Amino acid sequence: MEGQRVEKTPGRPKKAFIIAGAVLAVLVGAYVGLCAWAGQSQRIFPHTSVAGVDVSGMTEDEAAQVLSQQLEQAADQVSLPLSYGHWSGRLEGGAVELDAGAWAHSAWQAGREHFFLQGGTYLGHLMGKNSDLAPSFTLSQSGQQQLAQLMDEADELVGGALTDASYAVEEEELILTKGVTGVTIDRQAAEETVLSALGEAVSASMGSDGEKQPQTVELPAHETAPQEPDFDQLYAELHTLPQDAQVDPETLEVSNHVVGVDFDVSAAKAAFDAAEEGETIRIPLTITQPQETKEGLEAKLFRDLLGEGTTKVSGSANRKSNVKLSASACNGVVLMPGEEFSYNNTTGSRSADKGYLAAPVYSGGDSVDEVGGGICQTSSTIYYAVLHTSLEVVERHAHTYNTGYVTQGMDATVYYGKADFRFKNNTDYPVKIVTESYDKNGSRYLTVKIYGTNEEGVYAVPKSDVFDRVNPTTKYKADESIPQGTTKVDSKQNAYIGWSAQTYRYIYNKDGTLLEKQDMGFSKYKMRPKTILYNPADGDPATWVGGVPPQPGQTTDPGTGTGTTDPGTGTGTTDPGTGTGTTDPGTGTGTTDPGGDTGNTGSGGAEPGEGSVPGSDRPV
């Protein structure tokens, strides 16, 4: 009917949409399921290969095993020819290696990179899509060693190796050889090129039934300019100031000397720049010998006797022992140039625990026994030896009384902590003190020698001007142990003549010309009277008739006595100038000839050499 509207049936389009949505959902679910299945499958997708080796449907382990087998077979078939100039060689396919496990995993991973894409990739592979992975090879450790040996062989055969500049010192010349530009294999580039070519050849053979040998690889080369010498550094290495040999103060060993070396840097550089590659040039060196060589110093060391002195050691056995012990402490002492010798520091305190014994010393003008008596003879003998050298005397003290074993003015008393004997080595070489205590012809002697180096031949002669002799007086001392009517000279408190002495040291050169007269100081020695002991019951000696004490039962008439007696004529007395117990030190030489020494002391008295320190009553 024309113009009549037909009404559509309600609900039919909606049903179509529902059906389409259901179908789509099923398809999506199926695809998601396929993606999940593809992702969890242990098998490699179809149509997948590595270096042409089909690994489709294999597990990773199966694929790795197949790849390893194929690599081994292909490596045995491949050999890469190498060339470098006129050298040629070959590197076998076994030099490369492949991580089969890693590439098997890469084959399994192929197409599984994204979850929602892996299902489609799988379907694509089912329909014939191919995935051929190109693996990367590496040189094995043995392969690297083989290639390095081949390149060494090629470089050596073809030549052109780099030669850097070099130098040597021959006698008085610096020998410089200019370097040569090197044309050698570029090792890094060569390794990369060889690995690429050999890897491609092995890869091509792995998936092929036939052999596919690679083309020859020409090893790349490069030039290396020689390194020129650093002349400033070269000068620093070669330039040396001359240095004298030295004596080690601890070991006394002589060090090596150093020869001075110098050269003109500007002239050397100019000559080097003008030279051709490989040319050798000679640069003169300035050689300066040191003033003191090792051999020369060793020959000079302690070669000369600078001075010596000998004294006769008298007195008790204890005193002789003390002299020997103190001399032993000084034996072998070495003084380096500028060093001082101190007698007190060298021997230390003279105590019983060091072995020193009791012997006569002076205390308050009297002779008494104390530990260490006699040690002043050692210091005096050393001083006497020093006076025969040009060594500098720093400290010296004279004894209270004249010693008798050295010339007046040539003794040296010491007292630990107060008075010392010191001298300084003012030479350019070490000096050594050598002492010797010995017996000869029934007497004991002490000899001191000082050794050093006397290049100029200088020698010294000491002399003393002795004057102001004061003869001993006589004094009487009461002593109840003396029998009445008699007297006795005190054998312990010896009489000493007083003296004054001015000492000089004359320095001569080797031809006997006087160079210097040195004032060595003034010495004053006290007089000590002769002491006569008497019994106090005999009365005042001034009342004795004729200087003789009255016999027991006798009396003295003061009116007839003179009150004085000439000790030189009276019975029981002794002339101090001639009597036993005194010595005229003026007749002693104090000296060097052990057989002719006349210096001595009175029998039983205090031994010479133990004078008290001036102003002190303590013994030394």
BANURO-463364 format. One record per residue (C-alpha): chain; x, y, z. Coordinates in Angstrom, 1 decimal, decimal comma. Each point is the difference from the previous one (the first is absolute). Last residue first. Example, Ala and Ser with C-alpha at 12.3 -4.5 7.8 and 13.67 -1.06 7.14 Angstrom:
# BANURO-463364
- A / 13,7 / -1,1 / 7,1
- A / -1,4 / -3,4 / 0,7
END
This chain:
# BANURO-463364
- A / 141,2 / 12,2 / 91,5
- A / -0,4 / 0,5 / 3,7
- A / -2,3 / 2,7 / 1,5
- A / 1,7 / 2,8 / 1,9
- A / -1,1 / 2,6 / -2,6
- A / 1,3 / 3,4 / -1,0
- A / 2,1 / -1,4 / -2,7
- A / -1,0 / -3,6 / -0,7
- A / 2,2 / -2,3 / 2,1
- A / 3,0 / -1,7 / -1,5
- A / -0,1 / -3,7 / -0,7
- A / 2,7 / -0,3 / -2,7
- A / 2,9 / -1,0 / 2,1
- A / -0,5 / -2,8 / 2,6
- A / -0,4 / 1,0 / 3,6
- A / 3,0 / -1,2 / 1,9
- A / 1,4 / -3,4 / 0,7
- A / 3,4 / 0,7 / -1,5
- A / 0,3 / 3,6 / -1,3
- A / -1,1 / 0,6 / -3,5
- A / 1,3 / -0,6 / -3,4
- A / 1,3 / 1,7 / -3,2
- A / 3,3 / -1,6 / -1,2
- A / -1,3 / -1,5 / -3,2
- A / 2,9 / -1,5 / -1,9
- A / -1,2 / -3,5 / -1,0
- A / -3,6 / 1,1 / -0,8
- A / 1,3 / 2,7 / -2,3
- A / -2,9 / 2,4 / -0,5
- A / 0,0 / 2,3 / 2,8
- A / -0,5 / 1,6 / 3,2
- A / 3,6 / 1,1 / -0,5
- A / 0,8 / -0,2 / 3,7
- A / 2,8 / 2,2 / 1,4
- A / -2,2 / 3,0 / 0,8
- A / -2,3 / -2,3 / 1,8
- A / 2,5 / -0,1 / 2,8
- A / -1,3 / -2,9 / 2,0
- A / -0,8 / -0,3 / 3,7
- A / -0,6 / -3,0 / 2,2
- A / 3,6 / -0,8 / 0,9
- A / 2,0 / 3,0 / 0,9
- A / 2,0 / 2,3 / -2,2
- A / -1,8 / 3,3 / -0,2
- A / -2,2 / -0,8 / 2,9
- A / 3,1 / -0,5 / 2,1
- A / -1,1 / -2,8 / 2,3
- A / -0,4 / -0,2 / 3,8
- A / 0,8 / -2,6 / 2,6
- A / 3,4 / 1,5 / 0,9
- A / 0,3 / 3,7 / -0,7
- A / 2,2 / 1,1 / -2,8
- A / -2,4 / 1,0 / -2,8
- A / -2,8 / 0,6 / 2,3
- A / 1,9 / 2,8 / 1,6
- A / -1,6 / 0,3 / 3,3
- A / -1,8 / 2,8 / 1,6
- A / -0,8 / 0,9 / 3,7
- A / 3,7 / 0,9 / 0,5
- A / 0,1 / -2,1 / 3,1
- A / 2,0 / 1,2 / 3,0
- A / -2,8 / 1,8 / 1,8
- A / -2,6 / -2,5 / -1,0
- A / 2,0 / -2,7 / 1,8
- A / -1,4 / -3,2 / -1,3
- A / -0,7 / -2,9 / 2,2
- A / 1,1 / -3,6 / -0,2
- A / -1,9 / -3,0 / 1,4
- A / -0,9 / -1,3 / -3,5
- A / 2,4 / 1,4 / -2,6
- A / -0,4 / 3,6 / -0,9
- A / -1,1 / 0,8 / -3,6
- A / 2,8 / 1,0 / -2,2
- A / 0,0 / 3,4 / -1,8
- A / 3,4 / 0,8 / 1,5
- A / -1,6 / 0,4 / 3,4
- A / -3,8 / -0,3 / -0,3
- A / -2,0 / 3,0 / 1,1
- A / -1,5 / 0,8 / -3,4
- A / -1,1 / -3,7 / -0,2
- A / -2,5 / 0,7 / 2,7
- A / -0,1 / -2,8 / 2,5
- A / 1,2 / -3,5 / -0,3
- A / -3,3 / -1,3 / 1,4
- A / -1,6 / 1,1 / -3,3
- A / 1,8 / -2,9 / -1,7
- A / 1,3 / 1,1 / -3,4
- A / -1,0 / 0,0 / -3,7
- A / 2,0 / 2,0 / -2,5
- A / -2,0 / 1,4 / -2,9
- A / 1,8 / 1,3 / -3,1
- A / -1,7 / 3,1 / -1,3
- A / -2,3 / 0,1 / -3,1
- A / 0,8 / 2,6 / -2,6
- A / -2,7 / 0,9 / -2,3
- A / 0,0 / -0,3 / -3,8
- A / -0,8 / 2,9 / -2,2
- A / -0,8 / -0,5 / -3,7
- A / -0,3 / 2,7 / -2,6
- A / -1,6 / -0,6 / -3,4
- A / 0,4 / -1,7 / -3,4
- A / 1,2 / 3,2 / -1,7
- A / 0,4 / -1,0 / -3,7
- A / 3,1 / 0,9 / -2,1
- A / -0,9 / -0,3 / -3,7
- A / 1,5 / -0,9 / -3,4
- A / 3,6 / -0,8 / 0,9
- A / 1,7 / -1,3 / -3,1
- A / 1,2 / -3,6 / 0,4
- A / -0,4 / -1,2 / -3,5
- A / -3,2 / -1,9 / 0,9
- A / -1,7 / 3,1 / 1,5
- A / 0,6 / 0,9 / 3,6
- A / -2,4 / 0,7 / 2,9
- A / 1,6 / 0,9 / 3,3
- A / -2,0 / -0,6 / 3,1
- A / 0,6 / 2,1 / 3,1
- A / -0,1 / -0,7 / 3,7
- A / 0,6 / 2,4 / 2,8
- A / 1,0 / -1,8 / 3,2
- A / 0,1 / 0,9 / 3,7
- A / 1,4 / -2,4 / 2,6
- A / -0,3 / -1,1 / 3,6
- A / 2,0 / -2,9 / 1,1
- A / -2,0 / -2,8 / 1,5
- A / 0,4 / -1,8 / 3,3
- A / -1,7 / -3,4 / 0,4
- A / -3,0 / -0,4 / 2,3
- A / 0,0 / -3,8 / 0,1
- A / 3,6 / -0,6 / 1,2
- A / -0,3 / 2,4 / 3,0
- A / 3,7 / 0,3 / 0,9
- A / 0,6 / -1,6 / 3,4
- A / 1,3 / 1,4 / 3,3
- A / 1,5 / -1,6 / 3,1
- A / 0,4 / 0,7 / 3,8
- A / -3,3 / -1,4 / 0,8
- A / -1,3 / -2,7 / -2,3
- A / -2,4 / 1,3 / -2,8
- A / -3,6 / -1,3 / 0,5
- A / -0,9 / 3,1 / 2,0
- A / 0,3 / 2,2 / -3,2
- A / 0,8 / 3,7 / 0,3
- A / 0,7 / 1,7 / -3,4
- A / 3,1 / 1,9 / -0,8
- A / 0,3 / 2,2 / -3,1
- A / 2,9 / 0,3 / -2,4
- A / 0,1 / 2,3 / -3,0
- A / -0,1 / -1,3 / -3,6
- A / 2,0 / 1,9 / -2,6
- A / -1,8 / 2,6 / -2,0
- A / 1,2 / 0,3 / -3,6
- A / -1,3 / 3,1 / -1,7
- A / 0,7 / -1,1 / -3,6
- A / -0,7 / -2,5 / -2,7
- A / -0,4 / 1,1 / -3,7
- A / -1,8 / -2,8 / -1,6
- A / 0,4 / -1,3 / -3,6
- A / -2,4 / -1,8 / -2,3
- A / 1,1 / -1,0 / -3,6
- A / -2,6 / -0,3 / -2,7
- A / 0,0 / -1,4 / -3,5
- A / -1,4 / 0,9 / -3,4
- A / 0,5 / -2,5 / -2,9
- A / -2,6 / 1,8 / -2,2
- A / -2,1 / -3,2 / -0,6
- A / -0,1 / -1,0 / 3,7
- A / -2,8 / -2,5 / 0,2
- A / -0,9 / -1,4 / 3,5
- A / 1,5 / -2,1 / 2,7
- A / 0,5 / 1,0 / 3,7
- A / 2,3 / -2,3 / 2,0
- A / -0,1 / -0,4 / 3,8
- A / 2,5 / -2,1 / 1,8
- A / -0,3 / -1,1 / 3,6
- A / 3,0 / -1,7 / 1,8
- A / 0,4 / -2,6 / 2,7
- A / 3,5 / -0,9 / 1,2
- A / 1,9 / -3,3 / 0,3
- A / 2,0 / 0,5 / -3,1
- A / -3,2 / 0,7 / -2,0
- A / -3,6 / -0,4 / 1,0
- A / -2,9 / 1,2 / -2,1
- A / -3,0 / 2,4 / -0,2
- A / -0,8 / 0,9 / -3,5
- A / -2,3 / 2,8 / -1,2
- A / -1,2 / 0,9 / -3,6
- A / -2,0 / 3,2 / -0,6
- A / -1,3 / 0,4 / -3,5
- A / -0,4 / 3,1 / -2,2
- A / -2,5 / 0,5 / -2,8
- A / 1,0 / 2,3 / -2,9
- A / -0,3 / 3,7 / -0,7
- A / 1,9 / 1,0 / 3,1
- A / -1,3 / 2,0 / 3,0
- A / -0,7 / -3,1 / 2,1
- A / -0,7 / 1,7 / 3,3
- A / 1,5 / -0,6 / 3,5
- A / -1,5 / -0,4 / 3,4
- A / 1,4 / -0,7 / 3,5
- A / -2,6 / 0,4 / 2,6
- A / -0,5 / 1,7 / 3,4
- A / -3,2 / 0,1 / 2,0
- A / -2,4 / -2,9 / -0,6
- A / 2,7 / -2,7 / 0,1
- A / 3,3 / 1,5 / 1,1
- A / 2,8 / 0,2 / -2,4
- A / 3,7 / 1,0 / 0,1
- A / 2,0 / 0,7 / -3,2
- A / 3,8 / 0,0 / -0,1
- A / 2,3 / 1,8 / -2,4
- A / 0,8 / 3,1 / 2,1
- A / 2,9 / -1,7 / 1,8
- A / 1,4 / -2,8 / -2,1
- A / -1,8 / -3,3 / 0,4
- A / 0,3 / -2,9 / 2,5
- A / 1,0 / 2,3 / 2,9
- A / -3,5 / 1,0 / 0,9
- A / 0,6 / 3,6 / 1,3
- A / -2,5 / 0,8 / 2,7
- A / -3,5 / 1,5 / -0,3
- A / -0,4 / -1,4 / -3,4
- A / -0,4 / 2,2 / -3,1
- A / -3,4 / 0,3 / -1,8
- A / -0,8 / -0,4 / -3,7
- A / -2,9 / 0,9 / -2,2
- A / -0,4 / 0,6 / -3,8
- A / 3,4 / -1,1 / -1,3
- A / 0,0 / 0,3 / -3,8
- A / 1,9 / -2,7 / -1,9
- A / 3,3 / 1,1 / -1,5
- A / 1,8 / -3,1 / 1,4
- A / 2,8 / -0,7 / 2,5
- A / -2,1 / 1,8 / 2,7
- A / -2,7 / -2,6 / -0,7
- A / 2,4 / -2,8 / 1,2
- A / 0,7 / 1,8 / 3,3
- A / -3,8 / 0,5 / 0,3
- A / -0,5 / -3,7 / -0,4
- A / 2,7 / -0,7 / 2,6
- A / -1,6 / 2,5 / 2,4
- A / -3,5 / -1,6 / -0,4
- A / 1,5 / -3,4 / 0,7
- A / 2,0 / 1,2 / 2,9
- A / -3,1 / 1,6 / 1,4
- A / -1,5 / -3,4 / 0,4
- A / 2,4 / -0,8 / 2,9
- A / -2,5 / -0,2 / 2,9
- A / -3,4 / -1,3 / -1,2
- A / -1,4 / -1,0 / 3,4
- A / 1,5 / 2,0 / 2,9
- A / 3,1 / -0,2 / 2,1
- A / 1,3 / 3,2 / 1,5
- A / 2,9 / 2,4 / -0,7
- A / -0,4 / 3,4 / 1,7
- A / -0,3 / 3,4 / -1,7
- A / -3,8 / 0,2 / 0,7
- A / -0,5 / -3,3 / -1,7
- A / 2,7 / -1,4 / -2,3
- A / -0,4 / -3,6 / -1,3
- A / 1,6 / -3,3 / 1,0
- A / -1,7 / -3,3 / -1,2
- A / -3,3 / -1,7 / 0,5
- A / -1,1 / -2,2 / -3,0
- A / -1,9 / 0,6 / -3,2
- A / -1,9 / -3,0 / -1,4
- A / -3,0 / 1,8 / -1,5
- A / -2,1 / -0,7 / 3,1
- A / 2,8 / 1,6 / 2,1
- A / -0,5 / 3,4 / -1,6
- A / 1,9 / 2,2 / -2,4
- A / -2,8 / 2,0 / -1,4
- A / -0,1 / -0,2 / -3,8
- A / 3,1 / -1,0 / -1,9
- A / -0,9 / 1,8 / -3,3
- A / -2,1 / 2,7 / 1,5
- A / 2,6 / 0,9 / 2,5
- A / 2,8 / 0,0 / -2,5
- A / -1,9 / 2,1 / -2,5
- A / 1,1 / -0,1 / -3,6
- A / -1,6 / 2,6 / -2,3
- A / -1,4 / -0,4 / -3,5
- A / 0,8 / 2,4 / -2,8
- A / 1,3 / -2,6 / -2,4
- A / -1,0 / -3,4 / 1,3
- A / 1,6 / -1,2 / 3,2
- A / 0,7 / -3,7 / 0,4
- A / 0,5 / -1,7 / 3,4
- A / 2,0 / -3,2 / -0,5
- A / 1,4 / -0,1 / 3,6
- A / -1,5 / 2,5 / 2,3
- A / -1,8 / -2,5 / 2,3
- A / 3,2 / -2,1 / -0,1
- A / 2,0 / 2,9 / 1,4
- A / -2,4 / 0,3 / 2,9
- A / 0,4 / -3,7 / 0,8
- A / 3,8 / 0,1 / -0,4
- A / 0,4 / 3,0 / 2,3
- A / -2,4 / -1,5 / 2,6
- A / 2,0 / -3,3 / 0,0
- A / 3,2 / 1,8 / 0,5
- A / -1,5 / 1,9 / 2,9
- A / -1,2 / -3,2 / 1,6
- A / 3,4 / -1,7 / -0,4
- A / 1,5 / 2,8 / 1,9
- A / 2,2 / 2,8 / -1,3
- A / 1,7 / 0,6 / -3,3
- A / -1,1 / 0,4 / -3,6
- A / 2,7 / 1,3 / -2,3
- A / -1,3 / 2,4 / -2,6
- A / 0,0 / -0,2 / -3,8
- A / -1,3 / 2,5 / -2,5
- A / -1,0 / 0,0 / -3,7
- A / -0,8 / 2,4 / -2,8
- A / -1,5 / 0,2 / -3,5
- A / 0,9 / -3,6 / -1,0
- A / -1,2 / -0,1 / -3,6
- A / -2,1 / -2,6 / -1,9
- A / -3,2 / 0,4 / 2,0
- A / -2,0 / 0,2 / -3,2
- A / 2,1 / 1,0 / -2,9
- A / -0,2 / -3,2 / -2,0
- A / -3,8 / -0,3 / 0,5
- A / -0,3 / 3,7 / -1,0
- A / 1,9 / -0,6 / -3,3
- A / -2,0 / -3,1 / -0,9
- A / -3,3 / 1,7 / 0,7
- A / 1,0 / 3,1 / -1,9
- A / 0,6 / 3,3 / 1,6
- A / 0,4 / 3,2 / -2,2
- A / -2,9 / -1,2 / -2,2
- A / 0,7 / -0,5 / -3,7
- A / -1,8 / 2,3 / -2,4
- A / -1,0 / -1,3 / -3,4
- A / -1,4 / 2,4 / -2,6
- A / -1,7 / -2,1 / -2,6
- A / 0,5 / 0,3 / -3,8
- A / -3,1 / -0,7 / -2,2
- A / 0,2 / -2,8 / -2,5
- A / -2,6 / -0,5 / -2,8
- A / -1,6 / -3,2 / -1,3
- A / -2,4 / 0,0 / -3,0
- A / -3,1 / -2,2 / 0,0
- A / -2,1 / 2,8 / -1,5
- A / 2,1 / 2,8 / -1,3
- A / 1,9 / 2,5 / 2,3
- A / -0,5 / 3,7 / 0,0
- A / -2,5 / -0,1 / 3,0
- A / 2,5 / -2,0 / 2,0
- A / 2,9 / 2,4 / -0,6
- A / -2,2 / 2,9 / 1,1
- A / -1,2 / -1,8 / 3,1
- A / 3,5 / -0,9 / 1,1
- A / 1,3 / 3,5 / -0,5
- A / -2,8 / 1,4 / 2,1
- A / 0,4 / -2,5 / 2,8
- A / 3,8 / 0,6 / 0,4
- A / 1,3 / -2,8 / 2,2
- A / 0,8 / -0,8 / 3,7
- A / 1,2 / -3,0 / 2,0
- A / 1,6 / 0,1 / 3,5
- A / 1,5 / -3,3 / 1,3
- A / -1,5 / -1,2 / 3,2
- A / 2,0 / -1,7 / 2,8
- A / -1,1 / -3,2 / 1,6
- A / -0,3 / -0,1 / 3,8
- A / 2,8 / -0,8 / 2,4
- A / -0,9 / -2,2 / 2,9
- A / 0,6 / 1,4 / 3,5
- A / -3,1 / -1,9 / 1,2
- A / -1,6 / 2,8 / 2,1
- A / 1,7 / 3,1 / -1,3
- A / -0,3 / -1,1 / -3,7
- A / 3,0 / 1,3 / -1,8
- A / -0,7 / 2,0 / -3,1
- A / 1,1 / -0,2 / -3,7
- A / -0,1 / 3,3 / -1,7
- A / -2,8 / 1,1 / -2,2
- A / 0,2 / 1,4 / -3,5
- A / -3,3 / 1,5 / -1,1
- A / -2,0 / -2,1 / -2,4
- A / -1,8 / 0,8 / -3,2
- A / -1,1 / -3,2 / -1,6
- A / -3,6 / -0,5 / 1,1
- A / -0,9 / 3,7 / 0,2
- A / 1,6 / 0,6 / -3,4
- A / -2,1 / -2,8 / -1,5
- A / -3,1 / 1,5 / 1,6
- A / 0,8 / 3,4 / -1,6
- A / 0,9 / -1,7 / -3,3
- A / -3,3 / -1,8 / -0,2
- A / 0,9 / -2,6 / -2,7
- A / -2,0 / -0,2 / -3,2
- A / -2,7 / -2,6 / -0,2
- A / 0,1 / -1,8 / -3,3
- A / -2,9 / 0,6 / -2,4
- A / -2,5 / -2,8 / -0,3
- A / -1,3 / -1,0 / -3,4
- A / -3,0 / -2,3 / -0,5
- A / -0,8 / -3,3 / -1,5
- A / -3,1 / -2,0 / -0,9
- A / 0,2 / -3,8 / -0,4
- A / -1,2 / -1,0 / -3,5
- A / -2,7 / -2,6 / 0,4
- A / -0,1 / -2,7 / -2,6
- A / -3,6 / -1,0 / -1,1
- A / -2,0 / -2,5 / 2,0
- A / -0,4 / -3,7 / -0,8
- A / -3,6 / -1,2 / -0,3
- A / 0,0 / -3,8 / 0,4
- A / -3,2 / -1,9 / -0,9
- A / -3,0 / -1,2 / 2,0
- A / -0,9 / 3,5 / 1,3
- A / -1,5 / 1,2 / 3,2
- A / 3,2 / 0,2 / 2,0
- A / 2,2 / 0,9 / -3,0
- A / -1,4 / 3,5 / -0,4
- A / 0,5 / 0,7 / 3,7
- A / 3,6 / -1,3 / -0,1
- A / 0,8 / 2,3 / -3,0
- A / -1,8 / 3,0 / 1,6
- A / 1,9 / -0,5 / 3,3
- A / 3,3 / -0,3 / -1,8
- A / -0,5 / 3,2 / -1,9
- A / -1,3 / 2,0 / 3,1
- A / 2,7 / -1,4 / 2,3
- A / 2,8 / 0,8 / -2,4
- A / -1,2 / 3,6 / -0,6
- A / -0,4 / 0,6 / 3,8
- A / 3,4 / -1,5 / 0,8
- A / 1,7 / 1,9 / -2,8
- A / -1,5 / 3,3 / 1,2
- A / 1,3 / -0,6 / 3,6
- A / 3,4 / -1,2 / -1,2
- A / 0,8 / 2,7 / -2,5
- A / 2,8 / -1,9 / -1,6
- A / 3,3 / 1,9 / 0,0
- A / 1,7 / 2,8 / -1,9
- A / 2,4 / 1,5 / 2,5
- A / 1,8 / 3,4 / -0,4
- A / 3,7 / -0,4 / 1,0
- A / 1,5 / 1,5 / 3,1
- A / 3,2 / 2,1 / 0,3
- A / 3,0 / -1,5 / 1,7
- A / 1,7 / 2,1 / 2,7
- A / 3,4 / -1,0 / 1,4
- A / 1,1 / 2,3 / 2,9
- A / 3,8 / 0,0 / 0,1
- A / 2,6 / 0,0 / 2,8
- A / 0,3 / -3,8 / 0,5
- A / -3,0 / -1,4 / -1,8
- A / -3,4 / 1,2 / 1,1
- A / -3,0 / -1,3 / -1,9
- A / -3,1 / 1,4 / -1,6
- A / -3,1 / -1,1 / -1,9
- A / -2,6 / 1,4 / -2,4
- A / -2,9 / -2,3 / -0,6
- A / 0,0 / -2,6 / -2,6
- A / -3,4 / -1,0 / -1,5
- A / -0,1 / -3,2 / -2,0
- A / 0,3 / 0,3 / -3,8
- A / 0,7 / -3,7 / -0,5
- A / -1,9 / -2,3 / -2,3
- A / 1,2 / -3,1 / 1,8
- A / -0,2 / 1,3 / 3,6
- A / -3,3 / 1,7 / -0,5
- A / -1,5 / -3,1 / -1,7
- A / 1,2 / -2,4 / 2,7
- A / -1,3 / 2,3 / 2,8
- A / -3,3 / 0,2 / -1,9
- A / -0,2 / -3,8 / -0,2
- A / 0,9 / -0,3 / 3,7
- A / -2,7 / 2,5 / 0,9
- A / -2,6 / -1,9 / -2,1
- A / 0,9 / -3,3 / 1,7
- A / -0,2 / 1,6 / 3,5
- A / -3,4 / 1,5 / -0,8
- A / -1,2 / -3,3 / -1,2
- A / 1,2 / -1,7 / 3,2
- A / -2,0 / 2,4 / 2,0
- A / -3,0 / -0,5 / -2,3
- A / -0,8 / 2,6 / -2,6
- A / -3,6 / 1,1 / 0,2
- A / -3,0 / -0,7 / -2,3
- A / -3,3 / 1,9 / -0,4
- A / -3,0 / -1,9 / -1,1
- A / -2,1 / 0,8 / -3,0
- A / -3,6 / -1,1 / 0,8
- A / -2,2 / -1,4 / -2,7
- A / -3,7 / 0,6 / 0,6
- A / -2,3 / -1,4 / -2,8
- A / -3,8 / 0,6 / -0,5
- A / -1,5 / -3,2 / -1,5
- A / -3,7 / -0,1 / 1,1
- A / 0,9 / -1,5 / 3,4
- A / 2,6 / 2,8 / 0,5
- A / -2,7 / 2,5 / -0,5
- A / -2,3 / -1,8 / 2,5
- A / 2,9 / 0,2 / 2,5
- A / 0,5 / 3,6 / -0,7
- A / -3,7 / 0,7 / 0,5
- A / 0,1 / -1,8 / 3,4
- A / 3,2 / 1,8 / 1,0
- A / -1,5 / 3,4 / -0,6
- A / -2,1 / 0,4 / 3,1
- A / 2,9 / -1,2 / 2,3
- A / 2,8 / 2,0 / -1,5
- A / 3,6 / -1,2 / -0,8
- A / -1,2 / -3,6 / -0,6
- A / 0,7 / 0,1 / -3,7
- A / 3,6 / -1,1 / 0,4
- A / 0,6 / -0,9 / 3,7
- A / 0,5 / -3,7 / -0,9
- A / 2,6 / 0,9 / -2,6
- A / 1,7 / 2,4 / 2,5
- A / 0,1 / -2,8 / 2,6
- A / 1,7 / -2,2 / -2,6
- A / 2,3 / 2,9 / -0,6
- A / 1,0 / 0,2 / 3,7
- A / 0,4 / -3,7 / 0,3
- A / 2,2 / -0,2 / -3,1
- A / 2,4 / 2,7 / 1,2
- A / 2,1 / -0,1 / -3,2
- A / 3,7 / -0,4 / -0,4
- A / 2,6 / 1,1 / -2,6
- A / 3,5 / -1,3 / -0,3
- A / -1,3 / -3,4 / -1,1
- A / -0,5 / 1,5 / -3,5
- A / 3,7 / -0,2 / -0,6
- A / 2,2 / 3,1 / -0,5
- A / 2,3 / -0,1 / -3,0
- A / 3,2 / 1,6 / -1,0
- A / 1,6 / 2,2 / -2,6
- A / 3,0 / 2,4 / 0,0
- A / 1,1 / 2,0 / -3,1
- A / -1,9 / 3,0 / 1,2
- A / -2,4 / -1,1 / 2,6
- A / -2,4 / -2,9 / -0,9
- A / -2,5 / -2,2 / 1,7
- A / -2,0 / -3,0 / -1,2
- A / -3,0 / -1,0 / 2,2
- A / -0,4 / -3,8 / 0,4
- A / -3,5 / -1,5 / 0,2
- A / -1,0 / -3,7 / -0,1
- A / 0,9 / -0,9 / 3,6
- A / -1,8 / 3,0 / 1,2
- A / -3,2 / -1,0 / -1,8
- A / -0,1 / -3,4 / 1,7
- A / 0,7 / 1,5 / 3,5
- A / -2,6 / 2,7 / -0,6
- A / -2,6 / -2,5 / -1,2
- A / 0,5 / -2,1 / 3,1
- A / -0,2 / 3,0 / 2,3
- A / -3,1 / 1,3 / -1,7
- A / -1,7 / -3,4 / 0,3
- A / 0,7 / -0,3 / 3,7
- A / -1,2 / 3,6 / 0,6
- A / -3,2 / -0,7 / -1,9
- A / -0,8 / -3,1 / 2,0
- A / 0,7 / 1,9 / 3,2
- A / -2,2 / 2,9 / -1,1
- A / -2,8 / -2,3 / -0,9
- A / -0,5 / -0,8 / -3,7
- A / -3,1 / 0,6 / -2,1
- A / 2,0 / 1,9 / -2,7
- A / 3,8 / -0,1 / 0,5
- A / 1,0 / 0,2 / -3,7
- A / 3,7 / 0,9 / -0,3
- A / 0,4 / 2,9 / -2,5
- A / 2,0 / 2,0 / 2,4
- A / -2,8 / -0,5 / 2,6
- A / -3,3 / -1,2 / -1,4
- A / -3,8 / 0,5 / 0,7
- A / -2,6 / -1,4 / -2,4
- A / -2,2 / -1,2 / 2,8
- A / 0,1 / 1,7 / 3,4
- A / 2,5 / -1,4 / 2,6
- A / -1,6 / -2,4 / 2,5
- A / -0,3 / 0,5 / 3,7
- A / -3,5 / 1,3 / -0,3
- A / -1,1 / 2,4 / 2,6
- A / -0,1 / 3,1 / -2,2
- A / -1,7 / -1,8 / -2,9
- A / -2,7 / -1,4 / 2,3
- A / -0,7 / 3,4 / 1,4
- A / -0,1 / 1,6 / -3,4
- A / -2,3 / -2,7 / -1,2
- A / -2,3 / 0,5 / 3,0
- A / 0,0 / 3,7 / -0,7
- A / -1,0 / -0,8 / -3,6
- A / -2,8 / -2,4 / 1,0
- A / -1,3 / 2,5 / 2,5
- A / 0,0 / 2,7 / -2,7
- A / -1,8 / -2,4 / -2,4
- A / -2,6 / -0,9 / 2,6
- A / -0,5 / 3,6 / 0,9
- A / -0,4 / 0,9 / -3,6
- A / -2,6 / -2,7 / -0,5
- A / -1,9 / 1,1 / 3,0
- A / 0,1 / 3,6 / -1,1
- A / -1,3 / -0,9 / -3,5
- A / -2,9 / -2,0 / 1,6
- A / -0,9 / 2,9 / 2,3
- A / 0,1 / 2,5 / -2,8
- A / -2,3 / -2,2 / -2,1
- A / -2,5 / -0,3 / 2,9
- A / -0,1 / 3,8 / 0,3
- A / -0,9 / 0,4 / -3,6
- A / -3,1 / -2,4 / 0,3
- A / -1,5 / 1,6 / 3,2
- A / -3,2 / 1,8 / -1,4
- A / -1,6 / -1,1 / -3,3
- A / -0,1 / 2,9 / -2,3
- A / -3,2 / 1,9 / -0,7
- A / -1,1 / 0,2 / -3,7
- A / -1,2 / 3,4 / -1,0
- A / -2,8 / 0,2 / -2,6
- A / 0,4 / 2,6 / -2,7
- A / -1,2 / -2,1 / -2,8
- A / -1,5 / -3,3 / 1,1
END
